[in-house]
Amino acid sequence: MEKLQSRGEFIKNSALFGGAAVALGLPGMTNAKAEEGSGRKKREFKISLAGWSLHRAVRAKEITQLDMPKICREEFGVDAVEFVSGMFASREPSYIAKLIKAAQDNKVFVNLIMVDGFGNLGDRRQERRDRAVKMHTEWVDIAADMGCVCMRANWAGARTGAEKDPEALTDFINRSSGSFGALSEYGAKKNIKIIIENHGGPSSYPDALLRLMKAVDNPYFGTLPDFGNFPADVDRYDAVAKMMPYAKAVSAKCYDFDESGQETRLDYERLLKIVVDDGGYHGYIGIEYEGNRLSEYDGVKECKKLLLSLM
């Protein structure tokens, strides 16, 4: 019987792969330069597209994730993309190779994969936590094959209201730290950082999230500050500032824009000051449009204009 190839062997040997590992493994490509002459020091950061920005088009079957690298390059003039696990048509090596080729052909870097729905890493039952770790390691392998920097996992498995119950929160942190510790150790072997976004429950409360960061204490474990996704009782600006020392990526959530191009719900100048000026972050800031008034495409374009204006 012929020996089956591993995912890595398949992709490396595939004609579809070509030089993608080299082309996509260098996240140093530059975005369009903001005009100089303002008299203010230029902010250094790069812009990526969160695939979730086009989730309605994907659900309507107008596009697929395979189309996103081309859309990034030709429609938005953006050279990096963040894929979403739920938009993968398959996890088979042949499909992963097609995604890599699409990115390579359009000179688009795959910065990270956002993973949802593969078990609760903070589940109360050890066997379920172990299974969740195993399922997430498969996504770490995929992220490594694609030349990503990070993989976003969810901090899930807490009971409702645990973030405001000291005993329940401590228990949740303790049982989650083992899962994220094991996943981060595996990520380190693959050169993939494991990151948590403020995405509901305790993850949207920065003090709880920082306790988890300190409990795991691994340089391959960090945060993904999202400008949105905070409950009403959390000061988003203070929260983003607290998350920045551990930030490996940043998500520029946006909803709508006024006539002058400013975001109507969020103070982007203040947020960019926190992230770049004060936080010293110069990596990718991913556009994640979630508005309803503008089309997904127009929302992404408006957010990109705003980010460029704040350089």
Protein Blocks (a to p, Z undefined) as FASTA:
>chain_A
ZZdddfklmmmmpmklmmmmmmmmmckbccddddehkopacddddddddfklmmmmmmno
macfklmmmmmmmmnopabdcddfklpgbfcfklmmmmmmmmmmnopacfbacdehiapf
kbfblklmmmmmmmmmmmmmmmmmnopabdcdddehiaehklmmmklmmmmmmmmmmmmm
mmmmmmmmnopacddddeejjllpmklmmmmmmmnopakbccdddfbhpafkbcfklmmm
mmmmmpcbdcdddfbdcfkopafkbcfklmmmmmmmmnopabdcddddfbfkbcfklmmm
mmmmmmmmmZZ
